[in-house]
Structures are given as C-alpha cells and as structure tokens.
Amino acid sequence: MFFLKNNHSNDEPLEQTLEAYFDNNRSASLTAKQLHIHVNTLYQRLKKIEEKMNISFTNSEHLLKVQLACYLKKFHYS
C-alpha cells in the first residue's frame, strides 16, 4: 500500500499481511496459516504496521480507515 511504502525498505510483506488480515476478518490464526508464518510473526508485523502508520488496530476509527483503504486498493487495482 502506498502508505506503507518506504524508499529504504521492502514493505511488501507488510502489505500482504495487512490485506490477508482483513481478508480473513482479522483472524490471527487464519491469517498466519494463509501466510505460512507463525502467529507471533503476524503480531510482530501488525505492530510494525501500527508504528509505521501511526495507528492502533484497537481504535475503531483507525481500523475503519485502513480497512477502507485496503478495500479501495483491492478493487481499484484489480
């Protein structure tokens, strides 16, 4: 996602993680299974996303905005 992109690092796993997280209705176990990663790795990635975007997944307004951005990206670029 454009808001996760950074010229100094490869953030594609973070984009994939975020998209999979919402595609799996925010289920950590299903998302980790789909991405073939340990659930703790998923939590680390989600924390990194929160830090990079300066959001909290426990804040419903933040969650809605990010989920809407993922939805729009998915259907705009497909």
mmJSON file of the N, C-alpha and C atoms, coordinates in Angstrom:
{"data_MODEL":{"atom_site":{
"group_PDB":["ATOM","ATOM","ATOM","ATOM","ATOM","ATOM","ATOM","ATOM","ATOM","ATOM","ATOM","ATOM","ATOM","ATOM","ATOM","ATOM","ATOM","ATOM","ATOM","ATOM","ATOM","ATOM","ATOM","ATOM","ATOM","ATOM","ATOM","ATOM","ATOM","ATOM","ATOM","ATOM","ATOM","ATOM","ATOM","ATOM","ATOM","ATOM","ATOM","ATOM","ATOM","ATOM","ATOM","ATOM","ATOM","ATOM","ATOM","ATOM","ATOM","ATOM","ATOM","ATOM","ATOM","ATOM","ATOM","ATOM","ATOM","ATOM","ATOM","ATOM","ATOM","ATOM","ATOM","ATOM","ATOM","ATOM","ATOM","ATOM","ATOM","ATOM","ATOM","ATOM","ATOM","ATOM","ATOM","ATOM","ATOM","ATOM","ATOM","ATOM","ATOM","ATOM","ATOM","ATOM","ATOM","ATOM","ATOM","ATOM","ATOM","ATOM","ATOM","ATOM","ATOM","ATOM","ATOM","ATOM","ATOM","ATOM","ATOM","ATOM","ATOM","ATOM","ATOM","ATOM","ATOM","ATOM","ATOM","ATOM","ATOM","ATOM","ATOM","ATOM","ATOM","ATOM","ATOM","ATOM","ATOM","ATOM","ATOM","ATOM","ATOM","ATOM","ATOM","ATOM","ATOM","ATOM","ATOM","ATOM","ATOM","ATOM","ATOM","ATOM","ATOM","ATOM","ATOM","ATOM","ATOM","ATOM","ATOM","ATOM","ATOM","ATOM","ATOM","ATOM","ATOM","ATOM","ATOM","ATOM","ATOM","ATOM","ATOM","ATOM","ATOM","ATOM","ATOM","ATOM","ATOM","ATOM","ATOM","ATOM","ATOM","ATOM","ATOM","ATOM","ATOM","ATOM","ATOM","ATOM","ATOM","ATOM","ATOM","ATOM","ATOM","ATOM","ATOM","ATOM","ATOM","ATOM","ATOM","ATOM","ATOM","ATOM","ATOM","ATOM","ATOM","ATOM","ATOM","ATOM","ATOM","ATOM","ATOM","ATOM","ATOM","ATOM","ATOM","ATOM","ATOM","ATOM","ATOM","ATOM","ATOM","ATOM","ATOM","ATOM","ATOM","ATOM","ATOM","ATOM","ATOM","ATOM","ATOM","ATOM","ATOM","ATOM","ATOM","ATOM","ATOM","ATOM","ATOM","ATOM","ATOM","ATOM","ATOM","ATOM","ATOM","ATOM","ATOM","ATOM","ATOM","ATOM","ATOM","ATOM","ATOM","ATOM"],
"id":[1,2,3,4,5,6,7,8,9,10,11,12,13,14,15,16,17,18,19,20,21,22,23,24,25,26,27,28,29,30,31,32,33,34,35,36,37,38,39,40,41,42,43,44,45,46,47,48,49,50,51,52,53,54,55,56,57,58,59,60,61,62,63,64,65,66,67,68,69,70,71,72,73,74,75,76,77,78,79,80,81,82,83,84,85,86,87,88,89,90,91,92,93,94,95,96,97,98,99,100,101,102,103,104,105,106,107,108,109,110,111,112,113,114,115,116,117,118,119,120,121,122,123,124,125,126,127,128,129,130,131,132,133,134,135,136,137,138,139,140,141,142,143,144,145,146,147,148,149,150,151,152,153,154,155,156,157,158,159,160,161,162,163,164,165,166,167,168,169,170,171,172,173,174,175,176,177,178,179,180,181,182,183,184,185,186,187,188,189,190,191,192,193,194,195,196,197,198,199,200,201,202,203,204,205,206,207,208,209,210,211,212,213,214,215,216,217,218,219,220,221,222,223,224,225,226,227,228,229,230,231,232,233,234],
"type_symbol":["N","C","C","N","C","C","N","C","C","N","C","C","N","C","C","N","C","C","N","C","C","N","C","C","N","C","C","N","C","C","N","C","C","N","C","C","N","C","C","N","C","C","N","C","C","N","C","C","N","C","C","N","C","C","N","C","C","N","C","C","N","C","C","N","C","C","N","C","C","N","C","C","N","C","C","N","C","C","N","C","C","N","C","C","N","C","C","N","C","C","N","C","C","N","C","C","N","C","C","N","C","C","N","C","C","N","C","C","N","C","C","N","C","C","N","C","C","N","C","C","N","C","C","N","C","C","N","C","C","N","C","C","N","C","C","N","C","C","N","C","C","N","C","C","N","C","C","N","C","C","N","C","C","N","C","C","N","C","C","N","C","C","N","C","C","N","C","C","N","C","C","N","C","C","N","C","C","N","C","C","N","C","C","N","C","C","N","C","C","N","C","C","N","C","C","N","C","C","N","C","C","N","C","C","N","C","C","N","C","C","N","C","C","N","C","C","N","C","C","N","C","C","N","C","C","N","C","C","N","C","C","N","C","C"],
"label_atom_id":["N","CA","C","N","CA","C","N","CA","C","N","CA","C","N","CA","C","N","CA","C","N","CA","C","N","CA","C","N","CA","C","N","CA","C","N","CA","C","N","CA","C","N","CA","C","N","CA","C","N","CA","C","N","CA","C","N","CA","C","N","CA","C","N","CA","C","N","CA","C","N","CA","C","N","CA","C","N","CA","C","N","CA","C","N","CA","C","N","CA","C","N","CA","C","N","CA","C","N","CA","C","N","CA","C","N","CA","C","N","CA","C","N","CA","C","N","CA","C","N","CA","C","N","CA","C","N","CA","C","N","CA","C","N","CA","C","N","CA","C","N","CA","C","N","CA","C","N","CA","C","N","CA","C","N","CA","C","N","CA","C","N","CA","C","N","CA","C","N","CA","C","N","CA","C","N","CA","C","N","CA","C","N","CA","C","N","CA","C","N","CA","C","N","CA","C","N","CA","C","N","CA","C","N","CA","C","N","CA","C","N","CA","C","N","CA","C","N","CA","C","N","CA","C","N","CA","C","N","CA","C","N","CA","C","N","CA","C","N","CA","C","N","CA","C","N","CA","C","N","CA","C","N","CA","C","N","CA","C","N","CA","C","N","CA","C","N","CA","C","N","CA","C"],
"label_alt_id":[null,null,null,null,null,null,null,null,null,null,null,null,null,null,null,null,null,null,null,null,null,null,null,null,null,null,null,null,null,null,null,null,null,null,null,null,null,null,null,null,null,null,null,null,null,null,null,null,null,null,null,null,null,null,null,null,null,null,null,null,null,null,null,null,null,null,null,null,null,null,null,null,null,null,null,null,null,null,null,null,null,null,null,null,null,null,null,null,null,null,null,null,null,null,null,null,null,null,null,null,null,null,null,null,null,null,null,null,null,null,null,null,null,null,null,null,null,null,null,null,null,null,null,null,null,null,null,null,null,null,null,null,null,null,null,null,null,null,null,null,null,null,null,null,null,null,null,null,null,null,null,null,null,null,null,null,null,null,null,null,null,null,null,null,null,null,null,null,null,null,null,null,null,null,null,null,null,null,null,null,null,null,null,null,null,null,null,null,null,null,null,null,null,null,null,null,null,null,null,null,null,null,null,null,null,null,null,null,null,null,null,null,null,null,null,null,null,null,null,null,null,null,null,null,null,null,null,null,null,null,null,null,null,null],
"label_comp_id":["MET","MET","MET","PHE","PHE","PHE","PHE","PHE","PHE","LEU","LEU","LEU","LYS","LYS","LYS","ASN","ASN","ASN","ASN","ASN","ASN","HIS","HIS","HIS","SER","SER","SER","ASN","ASN","ASN","ASP","ASP","ASP","GLU","GLU","GLU","PRO","PRO","PRO","LEU","LEU","LEU","GLU","GLU","GLU","GLN","GLN","GLN","THR","THR","THR","LEU","LEU","LEU","GLU","GLU","GLU","ALA","ALA","ALA","TYR","TYR","TYR","PHE","PHE","PHE","ASP","ASP","ASP","ASN","ASN","ASN","ASN","ASN","ASN","ARG","ARG","ARG","SER","SER","SER","ALA","ALA","ALA","SER","SER","SER","LEU","LEU","LEU","THR","THR","THR","ALA","ALA","ALA","LYS","LYS","LYS","GLN","GLN","GLN","LEU","LEU","LEU","HIS","HIS","HIS","ILE","ILE","ILE","HIS","HIS","HIS","VAL","VAL","VAL","ASN","ASN","ASN","THR","THR","THR","LEU","LEU","LEU","TYR","TYR","TYR","GLN","GLN","GLN","ARG","ARG","ARG","LEU","LEU","LEU","LYS","LYS","LYS","LYS","LYS","LYS","ILE","ILE","ILE","GLU","GLU","GLU","GLU","GLU","GLU","LYS","LYS","LYS","MET","MET","MET","ASN","ASN","ASN","ILE","ILE","ILE","SER","SER","SER","PHE","PHE","PHE","THR","THR","THR","ASN","ASN","ASN","SER","SER","SER","GLU","GLU","GLU","HIS","HIS","HIS","LEU","LEU","LEU","LEU","LEU","LEU","LYS","LYS","LYS","VAL","VAL","VAL","GLN","GLN","GLN","LEU","LEU","LEU","ALA","ALA","ALA","CYS","CYS","CYS","TYR","TYR","TYR","LEU","LEU","LEU","LYS","LYS","LYS","LYS","LYS","LYS","PHE","PHE","PHE","HIS","HIS","HIS","TYR","TYR","TYR","SER","SER","SER"],
"label_asym_id":["A","A","A","A","A","A","A","A","A","A","A","A","A","A","A","A","A","A","A","A","A","A","A","A","A","A","A","A","A","A","A","A","A","A","A","A","A","A","A","A","A","A","A","A","A","A","A","A","A","A","A","A","A","A","A","A","A","A","A","A","A","A","A","A","A","A","A","A","A","A","A","A","A","A","A","A","A","A","A","A","A","A","A","A","A","A","A","A","A","A","A","A","A","A","A","A","A","A","A","A","A","A","A","A","A","A","A","A","A","A","A","A","A","A","A","A","A","A","A","A","A","A","A","A","A","A","A","A","A","A","A","A","A","A","A","A","A","A","A","A","A","A","A","A","A","A","A","A","A","A","A","A","A","A","A","A","A","A","A","A","A","A","A","A","A","A","A","A","A","A","A","A","A","A","A","A","A","A","A","A","A","A","A","A","A","A","A","A","A","A","A","A","A","A","A","A","A","A","A","A","A","A","A","A","A","A","A","A","A","A","A","A","A","A","A","A","A","A","A","A","A","A","A","A","A","A","A","A","A","A","A","A","A","A"],
"label_entity_id":["1","1","1","1","1","1","1","1","1","1","1","1","1","1","1","1","1","1","1","1","1","1","1","1","1","1","1","1","1","1","1","1","1","1","1","1","1","1","1","1","1","1","1","1","1","1","1","1","1","1","1","1","1","1","1","1","1","1","1","1","1","1","1","1","1","1","1","1","1","1","1","1","1","1","1","1","1","1","1","1","1","1","1","1","1","1","1","1","1","1","1","1","1","1","1","1","1","1","1","1","1","1","1","1","1","1","1","1","1","1","1","1","1","1","1","1","1","1","1","1","1","1","1","1","1","1","1","1","1","1","1","1","1","1","1","1","1","1","1","1","1","1","1","1","1","1","1","1","1","1","1","1","1","1","1","1","1","1","1","1","1","1","1","1","1","1","1","1","1","1","1","1","1","1","1","1","1","1","1","1","1","1","1","1","1","1","1","1","1","1","1","1","1","1","1","1","1","1","1","1","1","1","1","1","1","1","1","1","1","1","1","1","1","1","1","1","1","1","1","1","1","1","1","1","1","1","1","1","1","1","1","1","1","1"],
"label_seq_id":[1,1,1,2,2,2,3,3,3,4,4,4,5,5,5,6,6,6,7,7,7,8,8,8,9,9,9,10,10,10,11,11,11,12,12,12,13,13,13,14,14,14,15,15,15,16,16,16,17,17,17,18,18,18,19,19,19,20,20,20,21,21,21,22,22,22,23,23,23,24,24,24,25,25,25,26,26,26,27,27,27,28,28,28,29,29,29,30,30,30,31,31,31,32,32,32,33,33,33,34,34,34,35,35,35,36,36,36,37,37,37,38,38,38,39,39,39,40,40,40,41,41,41,42,42,42,43,43,43,44,44,44,45,45,45,46,46,46,47,47,47,48,48,48,49,49,49,50,50,50,51,51,51,52,52,52,53,53,53,54,54,54,55,55,55,56,56,56,57,57,57,58,58,58,59,59,59,60,60,60,61,61,61,62,62,62,63,63,63,64,64,64,65,65,65,66,66,66,67,67,67,68,68,68,69,69,69,70,70,70,71,71,71,72,72,72,73,73,73,74,74,74,75,75,75,76,76,76,77,77,77,78,78,78],
"pdbx_PDB_ins_code":[null,null,null,null,null,null,null,null,null,null,null,null,null,null,null,null,null,null,null,null,null,null,null,null,null,null,null,null,null,null,null,null,null,null,null,null,null,null,null,null,null,null,null,null,null,null,null,null,null,null,null,null,null,null,null,null,null,null,null,null,null,null,null,null,null,null,null,null,null,null,null,null,null,null,null,null,null,null,null,null,null,null,null,null,null,null,null,null,null,null,null,null,null,null,null,null,null,null,null,null,null,null,null,null,null,null,null,null,null,null,null,null,null,null,null,null,null,null,null,null,null,null,null,null,null,null,null,null,null,null,null,null,null,null,null,null,null,null,null,null,null,null,null,null,null,null,null,null,null,null,null,null,null,null,null,null,null,null,null,null,null,null,null,null,null,null,null,null,null,null,null,null,null,null,null,null,null,null,null,null,null,null,null,null,null,null,null,null,null,null,null,null,null,null,null,null,null,null,null,null,null,null,null,null,null,null,null,null,null,null,null,null,null,null,null,null,null,null,null,null,null,null,null,null,null,null,null,null,null,null,null,null,null,null],
"Cartn_x":[0.836,0.0,0.873,0.362,1.148,1.548,0.754,1.081,2.043,2.358,3.364,4.679,4.656,5.861,6.885,8.125,9.242,10.401,11.094,12.19,13.345,13.424,14.583,14.371,13.177,12.952,11.915,11.881,10.91,9.743,8.623,7.483,6.382,6.699,5.691,5.102,5.918,5.305,4.298,4.519,3.569,2.264,2.351,1.149,0.361,1.054,0.397,-0.233,0.469,-0.042,-1.322,-1.314,-2.484,-3.674,-3.454,-4.539,-5.092,-4.208,-4.647,-5.392,-4.932,-5.561,-7.02,-7.267,-8.643,-9.436,-8.797,-9.476,-9.945,-9.224,-9.573,-10.354,-11.014,-11.869,-11.124,-9.833,-8.962,-8.697,-8.777,-8.455,-6.957,-6.304,-4.85,-4.464,-5.166,-4.79,-4.98,-6.098,-6.324,-5.325,-5.025,-4.077,-2.688,-2.241,-0.919,-0.848,-1.905,-1.941,-1.868,-2.635,-2.637,-1.263,-0.593,0.709,1.867,1.558,2.572,3.622,3.13,4.007,3.457,4.297,3.863,3.0,2.039,1.127,1.887,2.991,3.781,4.422,4.819,5.36,4.281,3.065,1.946,1.77,1.77,1.609,2.743,3.949,5.078,4.87,4.399,4.14,3.024,1.97,0.855,1.327,2.18,2.734,3.571,4.357,5.179,4.296,3.199,2.253,1.673,1.276,0.735,1.747,2.997,4.039,4.298,4.398,4.689,3.55,2.317,1.161,0.65,1.257,0.837,-0.661,-1.048,-2.432,-2.46,-3.674,-3.88,-5.052,-4.855,-5.945,-7.05,-6.806,-7.858,-8.729,-8.307,-9.078,-9.998,-11.311,-12.258,-12.197,-11.908,-11.802,-10.575,-9.453,-8.24,-8.493,-9.106,-9.378,-10.254,-11.293,-12.197,-11.469,-10.653,-9.921,-8.96,-8.223,-7.262,-7.994,-9.077,-9.847,-10.448,-10.933,-11.479,-10.389,-9.211,-8.093,-7.713,-7.685,-7.381,-8.445,-9.695,-10.803,-10.71,-10.487,-10.395,-9.198,-8.069,-6.878,-7.156,-7.789,-8.064,-8.954,-9.972,-10.898,-10.522,-9.682,-9.227,-8.139,-7.28,-6.152,-6.397,-7.605,-7.831,-8.398],
"Cartn_y":[-1.182,0.0,1.234,2.243,3.463,4.039,3.85,4.428,3.567,2.381,1.538,1.574,2.103,2.13,3.098,2.676,3.474,3.203,4.22,4.05,3.236,3.12,2.49,1.036,0.497,-0.89,-1.549,-2.864,-3.638,-3.95,-3.284,-3.445,-4.316,-5.038,-5.89,-6.911,-7.558,-8.48,-7.787,-6.525,-5.796,-5.555,-5.232,-5.045,-6.344,-7.427,-8.731,-9.127,-8.843,-9.161,-8.393,-7.112,-6.273,-6.719,-6.98,-7.422,-8.773,-9.698,-11.017,-10.914,-10.05,-9.858,-9.428,-8.49,-8.044,-9.069,-9.74,-10.777,-11.921,-12.15,-13.216,-12.688,-11.556,-10.969,-10.77,-10.339,-10.03,-11.232,-12.431,-13.645,-13.884,-13.835,-14.024,-15.429,-16.432,-17.805,-18.097,-17.657,-17.882,-17.11,-15.89,-15.068,-15.679,-16.093,-16.715,-17.989,-18.766,-20.003,-19.693,-18.711,-18.348,-17.853,-17.089,-16.524,-17.491,-18.637,-19.638,-19.053,-18.359,-17.787,-18.149,-18.025,-18.247,-17.068,-17.325,-16.269,-15.13,-15.437,-14.378,-13.468,-14.049,-13.258,-12.318,-12.819,-11.979,-10.805,-11.076,-9.992,-8.971,-9.439,-8.512,-7.631,-8.23,-7.448,-6.434,-6.852,-5.928,-4.76,-5.042,-3.983,-3.015,-3.564,-2.726,-1.846,-2.405,-1.629,-0.486,-0.798,0.247,1.371,1.009,2.01,2.853,2.201,2.925,3.863,3.436,4.234,5.131,4.992,5.758,5.564,4.294,3.928,2.869,2.511,1.406,0.58,-0.723,-1.588,-1.701,-1.192,-1.183,0.065,1.036,2.249,2.0,2.022,1.674,2.63,3.897,4.856,4.542,4.257,3.879,2.608,1.652,0.37,0.548,1.345,1.585,2.253,3.248,3.956,3.028,2.211,1.307,0.222,-0.288,-1.315,-0.757,0.458,1.1,1.31,1.731,1.922,0.593,-0.481,-1.801,-2.217,-1.984,-2.329,-1.554,-0.259,0.573,0.172,-0.123,-0.546,-1.854,-2.766,-4.09,-3.991,-3.163,-3.076,-2.038,-1.117,-0.111,-0.68,-1.528,-2.067,-3.471,-4.015,-5.374,-5.374],
"Cartn_z":[0.0,0.0,0.0,-0.617,-0.746,0.598,1.636,2.937,3.728,3.229,3.873,3.124,1.922,1.094,1.658,1.526,2.001,1.056,0.634,-0.309,0.262,1.563,2.198,2.585,2.373,2.781,1.889,1.961,1.208,2.139,1.931,2.824,2.232,1.17,0.558,1.534,2.397,3.364,4.285,4.589,5.429,4.681,3.405,2.597,2.518,2.206,2.109,3.441,4.518,5.845,6.133,5.863,6.123,5.287,4.014,3.141,3.593,3.921,4.378,5.703,6.581,7.888,7.719,6.827,6.597,5.792,4.835,4.056,4.952,6.037,6.985,8.18,7.989,9.029,10.345,10.231,11.353,12.267,11.701,12.453,12.378,13.517,13.559,13.121,13.594,13.259,11.771,11.19,9.761,8.909,9.313,8.561,8.594,9.769,9.896,9.058,9.092,8.31,6.814,6.36,4.938,4.487,5.355,5.01,5.288,5.886,6.236,7.184,8.204,9.221,10.597,11.614,12.993,13.419,14.279,14.714,15.411,16.099,16.726,15.676,14.549,13.445,12.914,12.828,12.395,13.344,14.641,15.618,15.514,15.259,15.08,13.857,12.768,11.556,11.78,12.465,12.736,13.6,14.561,15.409,14.568,13.655,12.779,11.887,11.401,10.582,11.41,12.639,13.517,13.718,13.942,14.176,12.925,11.769,10.52,10.144,10.414,10.018,11.145,12.313,13.485,13.772,13.844,14.113,15.205,15.608,16.529,16.02,15.931,15.489,16.54,17.735,18.75,18.64,17.835,17.602,16.415,16.641,15.582,14.392,14.632,13.527,12.66,13.301,12.559,11.751,12.412,11.773,10.538,10.648,9.528,8.363,8.656,7.598,6.861,7.602,6.981,6.2,6.757,6.074,4.78,4.811,3.615,2.571,3.003,2.075,1.412,2.184,1.623,0.618,0.963,0.074,-1.24,-1.154,-2.354,-3.211,-2.586,-3.329,-4.057,-3.365,-3.929,-5.174,-5.14,-6.25,-7.282,-6.918,-7.872,-8.776,-8.238,-8.995,-9.533,-9.354,-9.867,-11.267],
"occupancy":[1.0,1.0,1.0,1.0,1.0,1.0,1.0,1.0,1.0,1.0,1.0,1.0,1.0,1.0,1.0,1.0,1.0,1.0,1.0,1.0,1.0,1.0,1.0,1.0,1.0,1.0,1.0,1.0,1.0,1.0,1.0,1.0,1.0,1.0,1.0,1.0,1.0,1.0,1.0,1.0,1.0,1.0,1.0,1.0,1.0,1.0,1.0,1.0,1.0,1.0,1.0,1.0,1.0,1.0,1.0,1.0,1.0,1.0,1.0,1.0,1.0,1.0,1.0,1.0,1.0,1.0,1.0,1.0,1.0,1.0,1.0,1.0,1.0,1.0,1.0,1.0,1.0,1.0,1.0,1.0,1.0,1.0,1.0,1.0,1.0,1.0,1.0,1.0,1.0,1.0,1.0,1.0,1.0,1.0,1.0,1.0,1.0,1.0,1.0,1.0,1.0,1.0,1.0,1.0,1.0,1.0,1.0,1.0,1.0,1.0,1.0,1.0,1.0,1.0,1.0,1.0,1.0,1.0,1.0,1.0,1.0,1.0,1.0,1.0,1.0,1.0,1.0,1.0,1.0,1.0,1.0,1.0,1.0,1.0,1.0,1.0,1.0,1.0,1.0,1.0,1.0,1.0,1.0,1.0,1.0,1.0,1.0,1.0,1.0,1.0,1.0,1.0,1.0,1.0,1.0,1.0,1.0,1.0,1.0,1.0,1.0,1.0,1.0,1.0,1.0,1.0,1.0,1.0,1.0,1.0,1.0,1.0,1.0,1.0,1.0,1.0,1.0,1.0,1.0,1.0,1.0,1.0,1.0,1.0,1.0,1.0,1.0,1.0,1.0,1.0,1.0,1.0,1.0,1.0,1.0,1.0,1.0,1.0,1.0,1.0,1.0,1.0,1.0,1.0,1.0,1.0,1.0,1.0,1.0,1.0,1.0,1.0,1.0,1.0,1.0,1.0,1.0,1.0,1.0,1.0,1.0,1.0,1.0,1.0,1.0,1.0,1.0,1.0,1.0,1.0,1.0,1.0,1.0,1.0],
"B_iso_or_equiv":[0.0,0.0,0.0,0.0,0.0,0.0,0.0,0.0,0.0,0.0,0.0,0.0,0.0,0.0,0.0,0.0,0.0,0.0,0.0,0.0,0.0,0.0,0.0,0.0,0.0,0.0,0.0,0.0,0.0,0.0,0.0,0.0,0.0,0.0,0.0,0.0,0.0,0.0,0.0,0.0,0.0,0.0,0.0,0.0,0.0,0.0,0.0,0.0,0.0,0.0,0.0,0.0,0.0,0.0,0.0,0.0,0.0,0.0,0.0,0.0,0.0,0.0,0.0,0.0,0.0,0.0,0.0,0.0,0.0,0.0,0.0,0.0,0.0,0.0,0.0,0.0,0.0,0.0,0.0,0.0,0.0,0.0,0.0,0.0,0.0,0.0,0.0,0.0,0.0,0.0,0.0,0.0,0.0,0.0,0.0,0.0,0.0,0.0,0.0,0.0,0.0,0.0,0.0,0.0,0.0,0.0,0.0,0.0,0.0,0.0,0.0,0.0,0.0,0.0,0.0,0.0,0.0,0.0,0.0,0.0,0.0,0.0,0.0,0.0,0.0,0.0,0.0,0.0,0.0,0.0,0.0,0.0,0.0,0.0,0.0,0.0,0.0,0.0,0.0,0.0,0.0,0.0,0.0,0.0,0.0,0.0,0.0,0.0,0.0,0.0,0.0,0.0,0.0,0.0,0.0,0.0,0.0,0.0,0.0,0.0,0.0,0.0,0.0,0.0,0.0,0.0,0.0,0.0,0.0,0.0,0.0,0.0,0.0,0.0,0.0,0.0,0.0,0.0,0.0,0.0,0.0,0.0,0.0,0.0,0.0,0.0,0.0,0.0,0.0,0.0,0.0,0.0,0.0,0.0,0.0,0.0,0.0,0.0,0.0,0.0,0.0,0.0,0.0,0.0,0.0,0.0,0.0,0.0,0.0,0.0,0.0,0.0,0.0,0.0,0.0,0.0,0.0,0.0,0.0,0.0,0.0,0.0,0.0,0.0,0.0,0.0,0.0,0.0,0.0,0.0,0.0,0.0,0.0,0.0],
"pdbx_formal_charge":[null,null,null,null,null,null,null,null,null,null,null,null,null,null,null,null,null,null,null,null,null,null,null,null,null,null,null,null,null,null,null,null,null,null,null,null,null,null,null,null,null,null,null,null,null,null,null,null,null,null,null,null,null,null,null,null,null,null,null,null,null,null,null,null,null,null,null,null,null,null,null,null,null,null,null,null,null,null,null,null,null,null,null,null,null,null,null,null,null,null,null,null,null,null,null,null,null,null,null,null,null,null,null,null,null,null,null,null,null,null,null,null,null,null,null,null,null,null,null,null,null,null,null,null,null,null,null,null,null,null,null,null,null,null,null,null,null,null,null,null,null,null,null,null,null,null,null,null,null,null,null,null,null,null,null,null,null,null,null,null,null,null,null,null,null,null,null,null,null,null,null,null,null,null,null,null,null,null,null,null,null,null,null,null,null,null,null,null,null,null,null,null,null,null,null,null,null,null,null,null,null,null,null,null,null,null,null,null,null,null,null,null,null,null,null,null,null,null,null,null,null,null,null,null,null,null,null,null,null,null,null,null,null,null],
"auth_seq_id":[1,1,1,2,2,2,3,3,3,4,4,4,5,5,5,6,6,6,7,7,7,8,8,8,9,9,9,10,10,10,11,11,11,12,12,12,13,13,13,14,14,14,15,15,15,16,16,16,17,17,17,18,18,18,19,19,19,20,20,20,21,21,21,22,22,22,23,23,23,24,24,24,25,25,25,26,26,26,27,27,27,28,28,28,29,29,29,30,30,30,31,31,31,32,32,32,33,33,33,34,34,34,35,35,35,36,36,36,37,37,37,38,38,38,39,39,39,40,40,40,41,41,41,42,42,42,43,43,43,44,44,44,45,45,45,46,46,46,47,47,47,48,48,48,49,49,49,50,50,50,51,51,51,52,52,52,53,53,53,54,54,54,55,55,55,56,56,56,57,57,57,58,58,58,59,59,59,60,60,60,61,61,61,62,62,62,63,63,63,64,64,64,65,65,65,66,66,66,67,67,67,68,68,68,69,69,69,70,70,70,71,71,71,72,72,72,73,73,73,74,74,74,75,75,75,76,76,76,77,77,77,78,78,78],
"auth_comp_id":["MET","MET","MET","PHE","PHE","PHE","PHE","PHE","PHE","LEU","LEU","LEU","LYS","LYS","LYS","ASN","ASN","ASN","ASN","ASN","ASN","HIS","HIS","HIS","SER","SER","SER","ASN","ASN","ASN","ASP","ASP","ASP","GLU","GLU","GLU","PRO","PRO","PRO","LEU","LEU","LEU","GLU","GLU","GLU","GLN","GLN","GLN","THR","THR","THR","LEU","LEU","LEU","GLU","GLU","GLU","ALA","ALA","ALA","TYR","TYR","TYR","PHE","PHE","PHE","ASP","ASP","ASP","ASN","ASN","ASN","ASN","ASN","ASN","ARG","ARG","ARG","SER","SER","SER","ALA","ALA","ALA","SER","SER","SER","LEU","LEU","LEU","THR","THR","THR","ALA","ALA","ALA","LYS","LYS","LYS","GLN","GLN","GLN","LEU","LEU","LEU","HIS","HIS","HIS","ILE","ILE","ILE","HIS","HIS","HIS","VAL","VAL","VAL","ASN","ASN","ASN","THR","THR","THR","LEU","LEU","LEU","TYR","TYR","TYR","GLN","GLN","GLN","ARG","ARG","ARG","LEU","LEU","LEU","LYS","LYS","LYS","LYS","LYS","LYS","ILE","ILE","ILE","GLU","GLU","GLU","GLU","GLU","GLU","LYS","LYS","LYS","MET","MET","MET","ASN","ASN","ASN","ILE","ILE","ILE","SER","SER","SER","PHE","PHE","PHE","THR","THR","THR","ASN","ASN","ASN","SER","SER","SER","GLU","GLU","GLU","HIS","HIS","HIS","LEU","LEU","LEU","LEU","LEU","LEU","LYS","LYS","LYS","VAL","VAL","VAL","GLN","GLN","GLN","LEU","LEU","LEU","ALA","ALA","ALA","CYS","CYS","CYS","TYR","TYR","TYR","LEU","LEU","LEU","LYS","LYS","LYS","LYS","LYS","LYS","PHE","PHE","PHE","HIS","HIS","HIS","TYR","TYR","TYR","SER","SER","SER"],
"auth_asym_id":["A","A","A","A","A","A","A","A","A","A","A","A","A","A","A","A","A","A","A","A","A","A","A","A","A","A","A","A","A","A","A","A","A","A","A","A","A","A","A","A","A","A","A","A","A","A","A","A","A","A","A","A","A","A","A","A","A","A","A","A","A","A","A","A","A","A","A","A","A","A","A","A","A","A","A","A","A","A","A","A","A","A","A","A","A","A","A","A","A","A","A","A","A","A","A","A","A","A","A","A","A","A","A","A","A","A","A","A","A","A","A","A","A","A","A","A","A","A","A","A","A","A","A","A","A","A","A","A","A","A","A","A","A","A","A","A","A","A","A","A","A","A","A","A","A","A","A","A","A","A","A","A","A","A","A","A","A","A","A","A","A","A","A","A","A","A","A","A","A","A","A","A","A","A","A","A","A","A","A","A","A","A","A","A","A","A","A","A","A","A","A","A","A","A","A","A","A","A","A","A","A","A","A","A","A","A","A","A","A","A","A","A","A","A","A","A","A","A","A","A","A","A","A","A","A","A","A","A","A","A","A","A","A","A"],
"auth_atom_id":["N","CA","C","N","CA","C","N","CA","C","N","CA","C","N","CA","C","N","CA","C","N","CA","C","N","CA","C","N","CA","C","N","CA","C","N","CA","C","N","CA","C","N","CA","C","N","CA","C","N","CA","C","N","CA","C","N","CA","C","N","CA","C","N","CA","C","N","CA","C","N","CA","C","N","CA","C","N","CA","C","N","CA","C","N","CA","C","N","CA","C","N","CA","C","N","CA","C","N","CA","C","N","CA","C","N","CA","C","N","CA","C","N","CA","C","N","CA","C","N","CA","C","N","CA","C","N","CA","C","N","CA","C","N","CA","C","N","CA","C","N","CA","C","N","CA","C","N","CA","C","N","CA","C","N","CA","C","N","CA","C","N","CA","C","N","CA","C","N","CA","C","N","CA","C","N","CA","C","N","CA","C","N","CA","C","N","CA","C","N","CA","C","N","CA","C","N","CA","C","N","CA","C","N","CA","C","N","CA","C","N","CA","C","N","CA","C","N","CA","C","N","CA","C","N","CA","C","N","CA","C","N","CA","C","N","CA","C","N","CA","C","N","CA","C","N","CA","C","N","CA","C","N","CA","C","N","CA","C","N","CA","C","N","CA","C","N","CA","C","N","CA","C"],
"pdbx_PDB_model_num":[1,1,1,1,1,1,1,1,1,1,1,1,1,1,1,1,1,1,1,1,1,1,1,1,1,1,1,1,1,1,1,1,1,1,1,1,1,1,1,1,1,1,1,1,1,1,1,1,1,1,1,1,1,1,1,1,1,1,1,1,1,1,1,1,1,1,1,1,1,1,1,1,1,1,1,1,1,1,1,1,1,1,1,1,1,1,1,1,1,1,1,1,1,1,1,1,1,1,1,1,1,1,1,1,1,1,1,1,1,1,1,1,1,1,1,1,1,1,1,1,1,1,1,1,1,1,1,1,1,1,1,1,1,1,1,1,1,1,1,1,1,1,1,1,1,1,1,1,1,1,1,1,1,1,1,1,1,1,1,1,1,1,1,1,1,1,1,1,1,1,1,1,1,1,1,1,1,1,1,1,1,1,1,1,1,1,1,1,1,1,1,1,1,1,1,1,1,1,1,1,1,1,1,1,1,1,1,1,1,1,1,1,1,1,1,1,1,1,1,1,1,1,1,1,1,1,1,1,1,1,1,1,1,1]
}}}
